[in-house]
Amino acid sequence: MIDYSKELMEQHAEIESMIMKLKRSRNNYTGLPEGSIRVTASGGGQKQYFYKAKGSLNEIYVPSKNRDFLAKMIQRDYEKRSLEKLVEMEKRLDAFLKKYDPMAIEKMYTNLCEGRKAFVKPLVLSDKEYVQNWMEEHQGEQNPFPEKGLYETEQGEFVRSKSEKIIADTLFKMQVPYRYETRVKLDGNRYAYPDFTCLNVRLRKTMYWEHLGLLGDGDYANKNFGKIENYEHHGIYIGDSLILSFETQERPLMTSDIRRKIELFLK
């Protein structure tokens, strides 16, 4: 199963941040009377505002020109309700995270004795099994018109540039399964051969990586912009399933940038 722990923790942090922000903003309403604002609309659609003090049964009409008072009262009410809802969400998320175990079904199979495993087809493959199957399904070095690679990577294939070697070796060191120049079917007899085909193991999602190494060259840039358009025409979009890296002669590739992209898209 896909492990959404990272996304859930990010959501939890966002909720926590909003709760803290709303608690701090209480100071903005010091001295504001307790009570509420009721809003109605006249027959002509004109908004009318009425203030009712806490514990009172009577309402006082508030002219719309008293915008500062109305804005603070209505904003405070909005923030109070939002805070209550966020606290409730945080409690529910805390309770869920305590019991959330995306590995539960995988453990069910792992914990079986060997005699039972022999008769069971697991519902969920382990990461190791999934990666092994993925690597078998995605064979590399399939470009029918390859240029001879001069740079051997840590994984053992030969790539054509130092920058491609940097990317390949960083993927390898960060334990991201990848293949070099695998064949990707687009439509009909059309194929693409992305520089790298990578697997986000946590999400079990295949991603494609193109490195544009000569963007300072106009002809090269135009050719590769066409390649990117072709990817998107076939549903492979930048930031979704397509990763791009760039360099020019004046701006060489930085390993730190590659690591950030890997953390963002492949971890």
C-alpha positions as CSV (number, residue, x, y, z in Angstrom):
1,M,0.0,0.0,0.0
2,I,1.1,3.6,-0.6
3,D,2.5,5.2,2.6
4,Y,0.9,8.6,3.0
5,S,2.6,9.2,6.4
6,K,4.7,12.1,4.9
7,E,1.6,13.9,3.5
8,L,-0.4,13.3,6.7
9,M,2.4,14.7,8.9
10,E,2.7,17.7,6.6
11,Q,-1.0,18.2,6.9
12,H,-0.7,17.9,10.7
13,A,2.0,20.6,10.7
14,E,-0.1,22.9,8.6
15,I,-3.1,22.5,10.9
16,E,-0.9,23.1,14.0
17,S,0.6,26.2,12.4
18,M,-2.9,27.7,11.7
19,I,-4.0,26.9,15.2
20,M,-1.0,28.8,16.6
21,K,-1.6,31.7,14.2
22,L,-5.3,32.0,15.3
23,K,-4.3,31.8,19.0
24,R,-1.9,34.7,18.6
25,S,-4.4,36.8,16.7
26,R,-6.7,36.9,19.7
27,N,-4.7,39.9,20.9
28,N,-6.1,41.8,17.9
29,Y,-9.5,41.8,19.6
30,T,-8.6,43.0,23.0
31,G,-11.4,45.4,24.3
32,L,-13.9,44.2,21.7
33,P,-17.3,43.6,23.3
34,E,-18.5,40.0,23.7
35,G,-21.4,39.3,21.4
36,S,-22.3,38.5,17.8
37,I,-23.3,40.1,14.5
38,R,-26.4,39.0,12.6
39,V,-26.6,39.9,8.9
40,T,-29.8,40.2,6.9
41,A,-30.7,41.5,3.4
42,S,-33.5,43.9,2.6
43,G,-35.8,43.5,-0.3
44,G,-33.4,45.4,-2.5
45,G,-30.5,43.2,-1.5
46,Q,-29.0,45.8,0.8
47,K,-27.1,44.2,3.7
48,Q,-28.1,45.1,7.3
49,Y,-26.1,44.3,10.4
50,F,-27.3,43.8,14.0
51,Y,-25.2,43.5,17.1
52,K,-26.4,41.4,20.0
53,A,-24.4,41.5,23.3
54,K,-23.6,38.2,25.0
55,G,-26.5,37.2,27.2
56,S,-28.8,39.8,25.8
57,L,-32.1,39.2,24.0
58,N,-32.0,42.6,22.3
59,E,-30.3,43.6,19.0
60,I,-28.8,46.9,18.0
61,Y,-28.7,48.0,14.4
62,V,-25.2,48.8,13.3
63,P,-24.8,51.1,10.3
64,S,-22.7,49.6,7.5
65,K,-20.5,52.7,7.6
66,N,-19.2,51.5,11.0
67,R,-16.9,49.2,9.0
68,D,-14.1,48.9,11.6
69,F,-16.4,47.6,14.3
70,L,-18.2,45.2,11.9
71,A,-14.9,43.9,10.4
72,K,-13.4,43.1,13.8
73,M,-16.5,41.4,15.1
74,I,-17.1,39.3,12.0
75,Q,-13.4,38.4,11.6
76,R,-13.2,37.4,15.3
77,D,-16.3,35.1,14.9
78,Y,-14.8,33.6,11.7
79,E,-11.5,32.9,13.4
80,K,-13.2,31.5,16.6
81,R,-15.2,29.0,14.5
82,S,-12.1,28.2,12.4
83,L,-10.0,27.5,15.5
84,E,-12.7,25.2,16.9
85,K,-12.8,23.3,13.6
86,L,-9.0,23.1,13.4
87,V,-8.6,21.8,16.9
88,E,-11.2,19.1,16.1
89,M,-9.4,18.2,13.0
90,E,-6.1,18.0,14.8
91,K,-7.6,15.6,17.4
92,R,-9.0,13.4,14.8
93,L,-5.8,13.3,12.8
94,D,-3.8,12.6,16.0
95,A,-6.1,9.6,16.7
96,F,-5.8,8.4,13.1
97,L,-2.0,8.6,13.0
98,K,-1.7,6.6,16.2
99,K,-3.4,3.6,14.4
100,Y,-2.2,4.3,10.9
101,D,0.0,1.5,9.6
102,P,0.4,1.4,5.8
103,M,2.5,-1.7,6.3
104,A,-0.2,-3.7,8.1
105,I,-1.2,-5.9,5.1
106,E,2.4,-6.5,4.1
107,K,3.1,-7.6,7.6
108,M,0.2,-10.0,7.5
109,Y,2.0,-11.9,4.8
110,T,5.5,-11.5,6.2
111,N,4.5,-12.9,9.6
112,L,3.0,-16.0,8.0
113,C,4.9,-19.2,8.5
114,E,6.7,-20.6,5.5
115,G,4.2,-23.4,5.2
116,R,1.3,-20.9,4.8
117,K,3.3,-18.5,2.5
118,A,3.7,-21.4,0.0
119,F,-0.1,-21.2,-0.6
120,V,-0.7,-17.5,-0.4
121,K,-0.6,-14.8,-3.1
122,P,0.2,-11.6,-1.2
123,L,-2.2,-8.7,-1.7
124,V,0.7,-6.2,-1.5
125,L,4.3,-6.8,-2.6
126,S,7.1,-5.7,-0.3
127,D,9.1,-2.7,-1.5
128,K,12.0,-5.1,-2.4
129,E,9.7,-7.3,-4.5
130,Y,8.0,-4.3,-6.1
131,V,11.4,-2.7,-7.0
132,Q,12.6,-6.0,-8.5
133,N,9.5,-6.3,-10.7
134,W,9.7,-2.7,-11.7
135,M,13.4,-3.0,-12.7
136,E,12.6,-6.1,-14.8
137,E,9.7,-4.3,-16.5
138,H,11.8,-1.1,-17.3
139,Q,14.8,-2.2,-19.2
140,G,17.4,0.5,-19.8
141,E,19.6,1.5,-22.7
142,Q,16.9,1.0,-25.3
143,N,17.5,4.1,-27.5
144,P,17.9,2.7,-31.0
145,F,20.1,5.6,-32.0
146,P,22.5,5.9,-29.0
147,E,25.6,7.9,-28.8
148,K,28.5,6.0,-27.2
149,G,28.6,6.7,-23.5
150,L,32.0,7.7,-22.1
151,Y,31.2,7.9,-18.4
152,E,30.5,4.8,-16.3
153,T,28.0,5.3,-13.5
154,E,28.0,3.7,-10.0
155,Q,25.2,1.4,-11.3
156,G,27.3,0.2,-14.2
157,E,25.8,1.8,-17.3
158,F,27.6,4.2,-19.6
159,V,26.1,7.7,-20.1
160,R,27.1,10.4,-22.5
161,S,27.9,13.4,-20.3
162,K,29.4,14.3,-16.9
163,S,26.1,15.8,-15.9
164,E,24.2,12.6,-16.7
165,K,26.7,10.8,-14.5
166,I,26.1,13.2,-11.7
167,I,22.4,12.6,-11.9
168,A,22.8,8.8,-12.2
169,D,25.2,8.6,-9.3
170,T,23.1,10.8,-7.1
171,L,20.0,8.7,-7.8
172,F,22.1,5.6,-6.9
173,K,23.5,7.1,-3.7
174,M,20.0,8.2,-2.6
175,Q,18.7,4.7,-3.3
176,V,16.2,5.7,-6.1
177,P,15.7,2.8,-8.6
178,Y,16.2,4.1,-12.1
179,R,17.0,3.0,-15.7
180,Y,18.9,4.9,-18.3
181,E,17.1,5.6,-21.7
182,T,14.3,3.1,-21.3
183,R,11.7,3.1,-24.0
184,V,8.4,4.8,-23.3
185,K,5.4,4.2,-25.6
186,L,3.5,7.3,-26.4
187,D,1.0,6.4,-29.1
188,G,0.9,4.4,-32.3
189,N,4.5,3.8,-33.2
190,R,5.8,6.8,-31.3
191,Y,8.3,6.3,-28.5
192,A,10.3,8.5,-26.2
193,Y,13.6,7.7,-24.6
194,P,13.9,9.8,-21.5
195,D,17.4,10.2,-20.0
196,F,16.2,8.5,-16.8
197,T,13.1,6.5,-15.8
198,C,12.9,6.6,-12.0
199,L,10.7,5.0,-9.3
200,N,9.3,6.8,-6.3
201,V,9.2,3.7,-4.1
202,R,7.0,5.2,-1.4
203,L,4.3,6.2,-3.9
204,R,5.1,3.4,-6.3
205,K,5.0,6.0,-9.1
206,T,7.1,6.0,-12.2
207,M,8.7,9.3,-13.1
208,Y,10.7,10.5,-16.1
209,W,13.7,12.7,-15.9
210,E,15.1,14.8,-18.8
211,H,18.3,16.7,-18.5
212,L,18.7,19.7,-20.8
213,G,22.4,20.4,-20.9
214,L,22.8,22.9,-23.7
215,L,20.1,25.4,-23.2
216,G,22.4,28.2,-24.3
217,D,22.3,26.7,-27.8
218,G,19.1,28.0,-29.6
219,D,18.7,24.9,-31.9
220,Y,19.1,22.5,-29.0
221,A,16.7,24.5,-26.8
222,N,14.0,24.6,-29.6
223,K,14.4,20.8,-30.2
224,N,14.0,20.0,-26.5
225,F,11.1,22.4,-26.0
226,G,9.4,20.4,-28.7
227,K,10.2,17.2,-26.8
228,I,8.6,18.6,-23.6
229,E,5.5,19.6,-25.5
230,N,5.3,16.1,-26.9
231,Y,5.5,14.6,-23.4
232,E,2.7,16.9,-22.2
233,H,0.6,16.1,-25.2
234,H,0.7,12.5,-24.1
235,G,-0.1,13.2,-20.4
236,I,3.4,13.4,-19.0
237,Y,3.5,16.8,-17.3
238,I,6.3,18.7,-15.6
239,G,6.1,18.4,-11.9
240,D,3.7,15.5,-12.1
241,S,5.5,12.6,-13.8
242,L,8.2,14.6,-15.6
243,I,11.3,16.0,-13.9
244,L,13.6,18.5,-15.7
245,S,17.1,19.7,-14.9
246,F,19.0,22.4,-16.8
247,E,22.4,23.9,-17.4
248,T,24.2,26.2,-19.7
249,Q,27.9,26.8,-20.2
250,E,27.7,29.7,-17.8
251,R,25.5,27.9,-15.3
252,P,26.7,24.3,-14.7
253,L,24.7,21.6,-13.1
254,M,24.8,21.6,-9.3
255,T,24.6,18.4,-7.3
256,S,22.7,20.2,-4.6
257,D,20.0,21.0,-7.1
258,I,19.8,17.4,-8.1
259,R,19.5,16.2,-4.5
260,R,16.6,18.7,-3.9
261,K,14.7,17.5,-7.0
262,I,15.1,13.9,-5.8
263,E,13.9,14.8,-2.3
264,L,10.9,16.6,-3.8
265,F,9.8,14.1,-6.4
266,L,11.3,10.8,-5.6
267,K,11.2,10.4,-1.9
